[in-house]
Amino acid sequence: MGNMTGSARAFRQIVIGAIALLVAGTGLADARQLAAKPSVYTARKEKITAGNLKVDVVLVAPVTPKSQPVLIVFASGDGGLTGISKATLQHLADRGDYVAGVSSRDALKSIRDENGRIAHHVALASLTSLFAQAKLALKLPAGTPLVVTGISRGANMAVIAAGAPDVQRTI
């Protein structure tokens, strides 16, 4: 390790940090479990019903909003808002962004049909409503731009949103 380049050392530190976040970041991430930073953001958990979707959403509002606010909608991986998903949600909150964090595991349970499938039109309608309700709950104008992102299964939300012309205009 003594002959590592600076960039190799930096990469190693990033990997070690990511592993530490993954190991340390267990437990359901909700408004009570985000590390309190009252000078940076406020956070609360709210139940949102959006079409067939019924899910708890972690809503984060910056104390000092940026001049051009953007809502980041983040969906977790299969494990819910735990581990690296919780660490990512925490990171977004720490940056002072508006964030709506959703557990993909919980969200997908509520929109599956009796065969365990999810119809594209149901997923899209649920997401569109979720985006609108999150903006409303965070007191953001309806035209506030979105960043739609997720980890693992949660990344599907970004793909569905990006493929929908009505949603594309807001991303």
N, CA and C atoms as an extended XYZ file, in Angstrom:
513
Properties=species:S:1:pos:R:3:atomname:S:1:resname:S:1:resid:I:1 pbc="F F F"
N         0.808       -1.196        0.000 N   MET     1
C         0.000        0.000        0.000 CA  MET     1
C         0.849        1.256        0.000 C   MET     1
N         2.106        1.114        0.334 N   GLY     2
C         2.984        2.261        0.364 CA  GLY     2
C         3.247        2.834       -1.013 C   GLY     2
N         3.107        2.067       -2.064 N   ASN     3
C         3.383        2.560       -3.410 CA  ASN     3
C         2.120        2.915       -4.196 C   ASN     3
N         1.003        3.159       -3.526 N   MET     4
C        -0.236        3.551       -4.189 CA  MET     4
C        -0.137        4.986       -4.685 C   MET     4
N        -0.719        5.247       -5.862 N   THR     5
C        -0.797        6.622       -6.352 CA  THR     5
C        -1.852        7.367       -5.550 C   THR     5
N        -1.853        8.681       -5.689 N   GLY     6
C        -2.854        9.479       -4.977 CA  GLY     6
C        -4.269        9.116       -5.380 C   GLY     6
N        -4.485        8.890       -6.683 N   SER     7
C        -5.833        8.551       -7.133 CA  SER     7
C        -6.237        7.160       -6.651 C   SER     7
N        -5.287        6.221       -6.565 N   ALA     8
C        -5.595        4.886       -6.055 CA  ALA     8
C        -5.955        4.961       -4.576 C   ALA     8
N        -5.238        5.805       -3.823 N   ARG     9
C        -5.552        5.980       -2.399 CA  ARG     9
C        -6.924        6.611       -2.226 C   ARG     9
N        -7.216        7.617       -3.064 N   ALA    10
C        -8.524        8.275       -2.981 CA  ALA    10
C        -9.646        7.289       -3.302 C   ALA    10
N        -9.446        6.469       -4.342 N   PHE    11
C       -10.445        5.464       -4.696 CA  PHE    11
C       -10.632        4.481       -3.542 C   PHE    11
N        -9.542        4.042       -2.934 N   ARG    12
C        -9.607        3.111       -1.794 CA  ARG    12
C       -10.399        3.728       -0.653 C   ARG    12
N       -10.181        5.015       -0.378 N   GLN    13
C       -10.901        5.696        0.699 CA  GLN    13
C       -12.400        5.764        0.392 C   GLN    13
N       -12.736        6.010       -0.878 N   ILE    14
C       -14.141        6.058       -1.267 CA  ILE    14
C       -14.793        4.699       -1.065 C   ILE    14
N       -14.107        3.638       -1.478 N   VAL    15
C       -14.644        2.284       -1.319 CA  VAL    15
C       -14.807        1.949        0.156 C   VAL    15
N       -13.816        2.263        0.965 N   ILE    16
C       -13.904        1.991        2.403 CA  ILE    16
C       -15.052        2.793        3.017 C   ILE    16
N       -15.206        4.057        2.602 N   GLY    17
C       -16.307        4.876        3.109 CA  GLY    17
C       -17.666        4.311        2.718 C   GLY    17
N       -17.791        3.851        1.467 N   ALA    18
C       -19.064        3.277        1.013 CA  ALA    18
C       -19.394        2.013        1.792 C   ALA    18
N       -18.391        1.185        2.040 N   ILE    19
C       -18.609       -0.033        2.821 CA  ILE    19
C       -19.016        0.325        4.241 C   ILE    19
N       -18.373        1.316        4.818 N   ALA    20
C       -18.726        1.733        6.179 CA  ALA    20
C       -20.156        2.243        6.236 C   ALA    20
N       -20.562        3.020        5.227 N   LEU    21
C       -21.945        3.496        5.181 CA  LEU    21
C       -22.918        2.340        5.062 C   LEU    21
N       -22.561        1.354        4.237 N   LEU    22
C       -23.429        0.205        4.044 CA  LEU    22
C       -23.589       -0.589        5.330 C   LEU    22
N       -22.495       -0.789        6.051 N   VAL    23
C       -22.545       -1.556        7.292 CA  VAL    23
C       -23.254       -0.769        8.390 C   VAL    23
N       -22.968        0.522        8.477 N   ALA    24
C       -23.529        1.326        9.566 CA  ALA    24
C       -24.954        1.768        9.312 C   ALA    24
N       -25.368        1.835        8.058 N   GLY    25
C       -26.655        2.422        7.731 CA  GLY    25
C       -27.807        1.446        7.737 C   GLY    25
N       -28.014        0.692        8.794 N   THR    26
C       -29.122       -0.236        8.859 CA  THR    26
C       -30.289        0.380        9.596 C   THR    26
N       -31.486       -0.183        9.428 N   GLY    27
C       -32.685        0.305       10.095 CA  GLY    27
C       -33.500        1.158        9.143 C   GLY    27
N       -34.781        1.266        9.403 N   LEU    28
C       -35.688        2.023        8.541 CA  LEU    28
C       -35.341        3.499        8.610 C   LEU    28
N       -35.117        4.103        7.460 N   ALA    29
C       -34.816        5.537        7.408 CA  ALA    29
C       -36.130        6.292        7.340 C   ALA    29
N       -36.494        6.899        8.405 N   ASP    30
C       -37.643        7.779        8.354 CA  ASP    30
C       -37.225        9.107        8.952 C   ASP    30
N       -38.159        9.997        9.085 N   ALA    31
C       -37.826       11.333        9.552 CA  ALA    31
C       -37.158       11.313       10.922 C   ALA    31
N       -37.484       10.339       11.752 N   ARG    32
C       -36.880       10.283       13.084 CA  ARG    32
C       -35.459        9.734       13.037 C   ARG    32
N       -35.101        8.992       11.989 N   GLN    33
C       -33.798        8.355       11.963 CA  GLN    33
C       -32.787        9.044       11.066 C   GLN    33
N       -33.186       10.080       10.343 N   LEU    34
C       -32.182       10.870        9.650 CA  LEU    34
C       -31.413       11.607       10.730 C   LEU    34
N       -30.107       11.730       10.553 N   ALA    35
C       -29.316       12.463       11.539 CA  ALA    35
C       -29.846       13.896       11.590 C   ALA    35
N       -30.206       14.358       12.768 N   ALA    36
C       -30.805       15.681       12.920 CA  ALA    36
C       -29.820       16.764       12.517 C   ALA    36
N       -30.249       17.629       11.639 N   LYS    37
C       -29.459       18.781       11.207 CA  LYS    37
C       -30.415       19.961       11.079 C   LYS    37
N       -30.945       20.445       12.219 N   PRO    38
C       -31.979       21.486       12.168 CA  PRO    38
C       -31.529       22.782       11.501 C   PRO    38
N       -30.221       23.013       11.373 N   SER    39
C       -29.765       24.215       10.669 CA  SER    39
C       -29.724       23.992        9.154 C   SER    39
N       -29.874       22.715        8.718 N   VAL    40
C       -29.794       22.395        7.291 CA  VAL    40
C       -31.153       22.014        6.721 C   VAL    40
N       -31.913       21.149        7.434 N   TYR    41
C       -33.183       20.665        6.892 CA  TYR    41
C       -34.139       20.263        8.001 C   TYR    41
N       -35.414       20.152        7.612 N   THR    42
C       -36.431       19.530        8.450 CA  THR    42
C       -36.879       18.273        7.719 C   THR    42
N       -37.325       17.280        8.470 N   ALA    43
C       -37.771       16.030        7.841 CA  ALA    43
C       -38.969       15.488        8.590 C   ALA    43
N       -39.850       14.868        7.816 N   ARG    44
C       -41.009       14.211        8.418 CA  ARG    44
C       -41.423       13.055        7.510 C   ARG    44
N       -42.135       12.124        8.089 N   LYS    45
C       -42.668       11.009        7.318 CA  LYS    45
C       -44.156       11.229        7.162 C   LYS    45
N       -44.650       11.031        5.939 N   GLU    46
C       -46.064       11.242        5.664 CA  GLU    46
C       -46.579       10.118        4.770 C   GLU    46
N       -47.774        9.638        5.054 N   LYS    47
C       -48.421        8.625        4.218 CA  LYS    47
C       -49.010        9.324        3.009 C   LYS    47
N       -48.633        8.841        1.820 N   ILE    48
C       -49.180        9.399        0.582 CA  ILE    48
C       -49.934        8.295       -0.139 C   ILE    48
N       -51.136        8.636       -0.565 N   THR    49
C       -51.933        7.735       -1.388 CA  THR    49
C       -51.983        8.373       -2.767 C   THR    49
N       -51.444        7.645       -3.735 N   ALA    50
C       -51.341        8.167       -5.091 CA  ALA    50
C       -51.859        7.097       -6.042 C   ALA    50
N       -53.097        7.228       -6.476 N   GLY    51
C       -53.690        6.161       -7.282 CA  GLY    51
C       -53.782        4.906       -6.438 C   GLY    51
N       -53.243        3.810       -6.929 N   ASN    52
C       -53.220        2.566       -6.154 CA  ASN    52
C       -52.092        2.554       -5.129 C   ASN    52
N       -51.175        3.471       -5.243 N   LEU    53
C       -49.991        3.512       -4.384 CA  LEU    53
C       -50.338        4.063       -3.013 C   LEU    53
N       -49.964        3.318       -1.983 N   LYS    54
C       -50.104        3.777       -0.601 CA  LYS    54
C       -48.752        3.540        0.056 C   LYS    54
N       -48.061        4.641        0.383 N   VAL    55
C       -46.687        4.490        0.856 CA  VAL    55
C       -46.309        5.641        1.784 C   VAL    55
N       -45.431        5.316        2.744 N   ASP    56
C       -44.832        6.344        3.588 CA  ASP    56
C       -43.718        7.004        2.790 C   ASP    56
N       -43.682        8.320        2.817 N   VAL    57
C       -42.653        9.079        2.115 CA  VAL    57
C       -41.921        9.933        3.140 C   VAL    57
N       -40.598        9.899        3.086 N   VAL    58
C       -39.794       10.777        3.918 CA  VAL    58
C       -39.648       12.084        3.146 C   VAL    58
N       -40.152       13.165        3.730 N   LEU    59
C       -40.139       14.482        3.091 CA  LEU    59
C       -39.104       15.361        3.774 C   LEU    59
N       -38.164       15.843        3.011 N   VAL    60
C       -37.076       16.665        3.531 CA  VAL    60
C       -37.149       18.041        2.881 C   VAL    60
N       -37.131       19.079        3.714 N   ALA    61
C       -37.153       20.454        3.214 CA  ALA    61
C       -35.941       21.201        3.761 C   ALA    61
N       -35.199       21.868        2.898 N   PRO    62
C       -34.049       22.636        3.378 CA  PRO    62
C       -34.503       23.849        4.184 C   PRO    62
N       -33.723       24.203        5.179 N   VAL    63
C       -34.019       25.396        5.966 CA  VAL    63
C       -33.799       26.642        5.111 C   VAL    63
N       -32.745       26.621        4.306 N   THR    64
C       -32.452       27.721        3.393 CA  THR    64
C       -32.513       27.177        1.970 C   THR    64
N       -33.681       27.285        1.330 N   PRO    65
C       -33.819       26.743       -0.022 CA  PRO    65
C       -32.900       27.438       -1.024 C   PRO    65
N       -32.488       26.686       -2.026 N   LYS    66
C       -31.688       27.241       -3.121 CA  LYS    66
C       -32.587       28.139       -3.964 C   LYS    66
N       -31.983       29.055       -4.710 N   SER    67
C       -32.778       30.011       -5.492 CA  SER    67
C       -33.623       29.325       -6.564 C   SER    67
N       -33.160       28.222       -7.110 N   GLN    68
C       -33.906       27.447       -8.098 CA  GLN    68
C       -34.172       26.063       -7.509 C   GLN    68
N       -35.230       25.910       -6.696 N   PRO    69
C       -35.443       24.620       -6.037 CA  PRO    69
C       -35.749       23.500       -7.026 C   PRO    69
N       -35.297       22.318       -6.655 N   VAL    70
C       -35.526       21.093       -7.411 CA  VAL    70
C       -35.960       20.054       -6.387 C   VAL    70
N       -36.906       19.207       -6.753 N   LEU    71
C       -37.311       18.109       -5.880 CA  LEU    71
C       -36.620       16.837       -6.352 C   LEU    71
N       -35.862       16.219       -5.460 N   ILE    72
C       -35.242       14.935       -5.756 CA  ILE    72
C       -36.151       13.851       -5.192 C   ILE    72
N       -36.656       12.998       -6.069 N   VAL    73
C       -37.478       11.869       -5.646 CA  VAL    73
C       -36.567       10.653       -5.696 C   VAL    73
N       -36.348       10.048       -4.530 N   PHE    74
C       -35.408        8.933       -4.405 CA  PHE    74
C       -36.153        7.672       -3.976 C   PHE    74
N       -35.950        6.586       -4.722 N   ALA    75
C       -36.555        5.294       -4.381 CA  ALA    75
C       -35.453        4.319       -3.998 C   ALA    75
N       -35.667        3.615       -2.909 N   SER    76
C       -34.682        2.675       -2.382 CA  SER    76
C       -34.569        1.424       -3.240 C   SER    76
N       -33.612        0.606       -2.882 N   GLY    77
C       -33.487       -0.725       -3.472 CA  GLY    77
C       -34.431       -1.697       -2.781 C   GLY    77
N       -34.222       -2.976       -3.057 N   ASP    78
C       -35.108       -4.035       -2.547 CA  ASP    78
C       -35.211       -4.066       -1.030 C   ASP    78
N       -34.172       -3.651       -0.326 N   GLY    79
C       -34.161       -3.728        1.127 CA  GLY    79
C       -34.927       -2.622        1.820 C   GLY    79
N       -35.514       -1.717        1.059 N   GLY    80
C       -36.205       -0.594        1.684 CA  GLY    80
C       -35.221        0.518        1.993 C   GLY    80
N       -35.630        1.471        2.794 N   LEU    81
C       -34.763        2.604        3.136 CA  LEU    81
C       -33.806        2.213        4.254 C   LEU    81
N       -32.929        1.279        3.940 N   THR    82
C       -31.907        0.811        4.876 CA  THR    82
C       -30.566        0.805        4.151 C   THR    82
N       -29.506        0.538        4.885 N   GLY    83
C       -28.186        0.387        4.292 CA  GLY    83
C       -27.791        1.561        3.420 C   GLY    83
N       -27.318        1.261        2.216 N   ILE    84
C       -26.843        2.301        1.312 CA  ILE    84
C       -27.985        3.224        0.869 C   ILE    84
N       -29.211        2.717        0.806 N   SER    85
C       -30.347        3.582        0.464 CA  SER    85
C       -30.561        4.631        1.554 C   SER    85
N       -30.458        4.229        2.794 N   LYS    86
C       -30.598        5.177        3.904 CA  LYS    86
C       -29.458        6.190        3.870 C   LYS    86
N       -28.243        5.714        3.603 N   ALA    87
C       -27.094        6.620        3.537 CA  ALA    87
C       -27.255        7.628        2.396 C   ALA    87
N       -27.804        7.191        1.284 N   THR    88
C       -28.030        8.086        0.147 CA  THR    88
C       -29.084        9.133        0.498 C   THR    88
N       -30.169        8.701        1.123 N   LEU    89
C       -31.204        9.638        1.561 CA  LEU    89
C       -30.609       10.661        2.527 C   LEU    89
N       -29.795       10.209        3.448 N   GLN    90
C       -29.138       11.110        4.402 CA  GLN    90
C       -28.248       12.113        3.666 C   GLN    90
N       -27.493       11.632        2.692 N   HIS    91
C       -26.603       12.503        1.928 CA  HIS    91
C       -27.393       13.600        1.206 C   HIS    91
N       -28.494       13.234        0.588 N   LEU    92
C       -29.315       14.219       -0.112 CA  LEU    92
C       -29.877       15.254        0.861 C   LEU    92
N       -30.312       14.798        2.034 N   ALA    93
C       -30.817       15.730        3.058 CA  ALA    93
C       -29.703       16.664        3.524 C   ALA    93
N       -28.518       16.099        3.744 N   ASP    94
C       -27.378       16.898        4.218 CA  ASP    94
C       -26.968       17.979        3.216 C   ASP    94
N       -27.216       17.734        1.928 N   ARG    95
C       -26.871       18.707        0.891 CA  ARG    95
C       -27.806       19.912        0.901 C   ARG    95
N       -28.924       19.801        1.606 N   GLY    96
C       -29.880       20.902        1.641 CA  GLY    96
C       -30.836       20.906        0.463 C   GLY    96
N       -31.109       19.720       -0.072 N   ASP    97
C       -32.043       19.594       -1.181 CA  ASP    97
C       -33.440       19.250       -0.668 C   ASP    97
N       -34.456       19.575       -1.472 N   TYR    98
C       -35.793       19.044       -1.223 CA  TYR    98
C       -35.744       17.580       -1.661 C   TYR    98
N       -36.231       16.689       -0.805 N   VAL    99
C       -36.176       15.263       -1.115 CA  VAL    99
C       -37.480       14.594       -0.700 C   VAL    99
N       -37.932       13.664       -1.541 N   ALA   100
C       -39.024       12.755       -1.193 CA  ALA   100
C       -38.442       11.354       -1.325 C   ALA   100
N       -38.268       10.676       -0.199 N   GLY   101
C       -37.676        9.338       -0.191 CA  GLY   101
C       -38.728        8.269       -0.011 C   GLY   101
N       -38.671        7.231       -0.860 N   VAL   102
C       -39.676        6.174       -0.871 CA  VAL   102
C       -38.995        4.816       -0.804 C   VAL   102
N       -39.571        3.906       -0.026 N   SER   103
C       -39.123        2.520       -0.018 CA  SER   103
C       -39.757        1.800       -1.207 C   SER   103
N       -38.943        1.360       -2.154 N   SER   104
C       -39.477        0.642       -3.317 CA  SER   104
C       -40.210       -0.611       -2.886 C   SER   104
N       -39.656       -1.296       -1.911 N   ARG   105
C       -40.275       -2.534       -1.436 CA  ARG   105
C       -41.706       -2.279       -0.991 C   ARG   105
N       -41.909       -1.251       -0.193 N   ASP   106
C       -43.252       -0.939        0.305 CA  ASP   106
C       -44.159       -0.412       -0.802 C   ASP   106
N       -43.613        0.433       -1.667 N   ALA   107
C       -44.426        1.017       -2.731 CA  ALA   107
C       -44.924       -0.049       -3.699 C   ALA   107
N       -44.058       -0.964       -4.078 N   LEU   108
C       -44.441       -1.969       -5.068 CA  LEU   108
C       -45.471       -2.949       -4.533 C   LEU   108
N       -45.448       -3.205       -3.229 N   LYS   109
C       -46.455       -4.089       -2.630 CA  LYS   109
C       -47.863       -3.572       -2.883 C   LYS   109
N       -48.020       -2.259       -2.822 N   SER   110
C       -49.367       -1.690       -2.891 CA  SER   110
C       -49.916       -1.567       -4.307 C   SER   110
N       -49.077       -1.694       -5.334 N   ILE   111
C       -49.607       -1.513       -6.696 CA  ILE   111
C       -49.567       -2.796       -7.533 C   ILE   111
N       -49.214       -3.912       -6.927 N   ARG   112
C       -49.245       -5.188       -7.659 CA  ARG   112
C       -50.684       -5.660       -7.827 C   ARG   112
N       -50.953       -6.293       -8.961 N   ASP   113
C       -52.287       -6.862       -9.148 CA  ASP   113
C       -52.349       -8.233       -8.471 C   ASP   113
N       -53.484       -8.928       -8.625 N   GLU   114
C       -53.674      -10.219       -7.955 CA  GLU   114
C       -52.686      -11.283       -8.432 C   GLU   114
N       -52.051      -11.072       -9.592 N   ASN   115
C       -51.058      -12.010      -10.113 CA  ASN   115
C       -49.626      -11.608       -9.753 C   ASN   115
N       -49.508      -10.544       -8.964 N   GLY   116
C       -48.183      -10.083       -8.556 CA  GLY   116
C       -47.507       -9.189       -9.583 C   GLY   116
N       -48.235       -8.785      -10.608 N   ARG   117
C       -47.680       -7.941      -11.667 CA  ARG   117
C       -48.060       -6.477      -11.443 C   ARG   117
N       -47.322       -5.626      -12.125 N   ILE   118
C       -47.611       -4.192      -12.060 CA  ILE   118
C       -47.799       -3.700      -13.485 C   ILE   118
N       -48.978       -3.184      -13.770 N   ALA   119
C       -49.259       -2.644      -15.094 CA  ALA   119
C       -48.531       -1.313      -15.261 C   ALA   119
N       -47.961       -1.099      -16.435 N   HIS   120
C       -47.213        0.125      -16.698 CA  HIS   120
C       -48.067        1.366      -16.445 C   HIS   120
N       -49.309        1.368      -16.909 N   HIS   121
C       -50.167        2.541      -16.732 CA  HIS   121
C       -50.463        2.804      -15.257 C   HIS   121
N       -50.543        1.745      -14.452 N   VAL   122
C       -50.772        1.910      -13.005 CA  VAL   122
C       -49.528        2.509      -12.351 C   VAL   122
N       -48.358        1.994      -12.718 N   ALA   123
C       -47.110        2.525      -12.165 CA  ALA   123
C       -46.931        3.991      -12.537 C   ALA   123
N       -47.178        4.331      -13.779 N   LEU   124
C       -47.004        5.703      -14.237 CA  LEU   124
C       -47.994        6.650      -13.563 C   LEU   124
N       -49.249        6.254      -13.476 N   ALA   125
C       -50.253        7.101      -12.812 CA  ALA   125
C       -49.902        7.287      -11.333 C   ALA   125
N       -49.429        6.222      -10.694 N   SER   126
C       -49.058        6.314       -9.281 CA  SER   126
C       -47.871        7.246       -9.096 C   SER   126
N       -46.877        7.134       -9.970 N   LEU   127
C       -45.700        8.007       -9.856 CA  LEU   127
C       -46.058        9.460      -10.115 C   LEU   127
N       -46.845        9.702      -11.131 N   THR   128
C       -47.247       11.075      -11.450 CA  THR   128
C       -47.965       11.715      -10.265 C   THR   128
N       -48.846       10.965       -9.649 N   SER   129
C       -49.562       11.466       -8.479 CA  SER   129
C       -48.613       11.644       -7.292 C   SER   129
N       -47.706       10.695       -7.101 N   LEU   130
C       -46.719       10.794       -6.014 CA  LEU   130
C       -45.894       12.070       -6.163 C   LEU   130
N       -45.416       12.354       -7.379 N   PHE   131
C       -44.607       13.552       -7.602 CA  PHE   131
C       -45.404       14.802       -7.240 C   PHE   131
N       -46.650       14.874       -7.695 N   ALA   132
C       -47.495       16.045       -7.422 CA  ALA   132
C       -47.763       16.193       -5.931 C   ALA   132
N       -48.072       15.088       -5.260 N   GLN   133
C       -48.379       15.157       -3.829 CA  GLN   133
C       -47.148       15.500       -2.998 C   GLN   133
N       -45.983       15.023       -3.403 N   ALA   134
C       -44.754       15.359       -2.682 CA  ALA   134
C       -44.469       16.848       -2.804 C   ALA   134
N       -44.665       17.415       -4.001 N   LYS   135
C       -44.472       18.858       -4.176 CA  LYS   135
C       -45.445       19.633       -3.295 C   LYS   135
N       -46.683       19.199       -3.277 N   LEU   136
C       -47.698       19.858       -2.462 CA  LEU   136
C       -47.334       19.784       -0.973 C   LEU   136
N       -46.940       18.606       -0.517 N   ALA   137
C       -46.594       18.419        0.900 CA  ALA   137
C       -45.373       19.253        1.303 C   ALA   137
N       -44.473       19.486        0.344 N   LEU   138
C       -43.276       20.286        0.636 CA  LEU   138
C       -43.475       21.764        0.305 C   LEU   138
N       -44.727       22.126       -0.072 N   LYS   139
C       -45.083       23.513       -0.408 CA  LYS   139
C       -44.253       24.054       -1.571 C   LYS   139
N       -44.012       23.184       -2.560 N   LEU   140
C       -43.294       23.579       -3.762 CA  LEU   140
C       -44.299       23.847       -4.881 C   LEU   140
N       -44.005       24.781       -5.764 N   PRO   141
C       -44.904       25.012       -6.903 CA  PRO   141
C       -45.019       23.754       -7.765 C   PRO   141
N       -46.154       23.578       -8.396 N   ALA   142
C       -46.392       22.396       -9.231 CA  ALA   142
C       -45.360       22.268      -10.344 C   ALA   142
N       -44.815       23.376      -10.831 N   GLY   143
C       -43.838       23.346      -11.914 CA  GLY   143
C       -42.400       23.114      -11.473 C   GLY   143
N       -42.186       22.840      -10.193 N   THR   144
C       -40.826       22.601       -9.704 CA  THR   144
C       -40.212       21.419      -10.441 C   THR   144
N       -39.002       21.601      -10.979 N   PRO   145
C       -38.353       20.498      -11.691 CA  PRO   145
C       -38.046       19.322      -10.760 C   PRO   145
N       -37.980       18.141      -11.370 N   LEU   146
C       -37.698       16.901      -10.644 CA  LEU   146
C       -36.350       16.307      -11.039 C   LEU   146
N       -35.742       15.652      -10.086 N   VAL   147
C       -34.669       14.701      -10.345 CA  VAL   147
C       -35.215       13.393       -9.808 C   VAL   147
N       -35.340       12.398      -10.673 N   VAL   148
C       -35.912       11.118      -10.287 CA  VAL   148
C       -34.795       10.093      -10.286 C   VAL   148
N       -34.560        9.467       -9.137 N   THR   149
C       -33.437        8.549       -9.026 CA  THR   149
C       -33.751        7.435       -8.040 C   THR   149
N       -32.934        6.409       -8.081 N   GLY   150
C       -33.120        5.301       -7.160 CA  GLY   150
C       -31.957        4.340       -7.235 C   GLY   150
N       -31.965        3.412       -6.321 N   ILE   151
C       -30.940        2.374       -6.258 CA  ILE   151
C       -31.597        1.045       -6.577 C   ILE   151
N       -30.947        0.229       -7.368 N   SER   152
C       -31.404       -1.123       -7.687 CA  SER   152
C       -32.832       -1.074       -8.211 C   SER   152
N       -33.751       -1.748       -7.541 N   ARG   153
C       -35.142       -1.757       -7.992 CA  ARG   153
C       -35.717       -0.347       -8.058 C   ARG   153
N       -35.271        0.520       -7.184 N   GLY   154
C       -35.752        1.905       -7.185 CA  GLY   154
C       -35.382        2.668       -8.444 C   GLY   154
N       -34.335        2.237       -9.132 N   ALA   155
C       -33.931        2.895      -10.375 CA  ALA   155
C       -34.987        2.720      -11.457 C   ALA   155
N       -35.841        1.711      -11.339 N   ASN   156
C       -36.928        1.532      -12.307 CA  ASN   156
C       -37.840        2.747      -12.348 C   ASN   156
N       -37.987        3.431      -11.211 N   MET   157
C       -38.828        4.615      -11.170 CA  MET   157
C       -38.296        5.667      -12.142 C   MET   157
N       -36.980        5.824      -12.193 N   ALA   158
C       -36.389        6.809      -13.098 CA  ALA   158
C       -36.639        6.429      -14.553 C   ALA   158
N       -36.568        5.143      -14.858 N   VAL   159
C       -36.791        4.682      -16.230 CA  VAL   159
C       -38.242        4.921      -16.642 C   VAL   159
N       -39.176        4.583      -15.770 N   ILE   160
C       -40.601        4.787      -16.078 CA  ILE   160
C       -40.887        6.276      -16.267 C   ILE   160
N       -40.363        7.100      -15.368 N   ALA   161
C       -40.604        8.542      -15.460 CA  ALA   161
C       -39.986        9.129      -16.728 C   ALA   161
N       -38.773        8.715      -17.066 N   ALA   162
C       -38.086        9.256      -18.242 CA  ALA   162
C       -38.774        8.863      -19.541 C   ALA   162
N       -39.499        7.749      -19.521 N   GLY   163
C       -40.183        7.294      -20.724 CA  GLY   163
C       -41.578        7.867      -20.900 C   GLY   163
N       -42.018        8.691      -19.990 N   ALA   164
C       -43.366        9.255      -20.043 CA  ALA   164
C       -43.305       10.718      -20.485 C   ALA   164
N       -43.821       11.033      -21.668 N   PRO   165
C       -43.740       12.411      -22.181 CA  PRO   165
C       -44.261       13.469      -21.206 C   PRO   165
N       -45.364       13.178      -20.506 N   ASP   166
C       -45.917       14.161      -19.561 CA  ASP   166
C       -44.979       14.428      -18.403 C   ASP   166
N       -44.225       13.423      -17.992 N   VAL   167
C       -43.308       13.580      -16.867 CA  VAL   167
C       -41.974       14.150      -17.351 C   VAL   167
N       -41.551       13.794      -18.559 N   GLN   168
C       -40.264       14.254      -19.106 CA  GLN   168
C       -40.109       15.761      -19.020 C   GLN   168
N       -41.190       16.490      -19.244 N   ARG   169
C       -41.112       17.947      -19.240 CA  ARG   169
C       -40.708       18.499      -17.871 C   ARG   169
N       -40.938       17.740      -16.810 N   THR   170
C       -40.621       18.244      -15.471 CA  THR   170
C       -39.280       17.749      -14.947 C   THR   170
N       -38.659       16.829      -15.671 N   ILE   171
C       -37.378       16.255      -15.199 CA  ILE   171
C       -36.236       17.152      -15.650 C   ILE   171
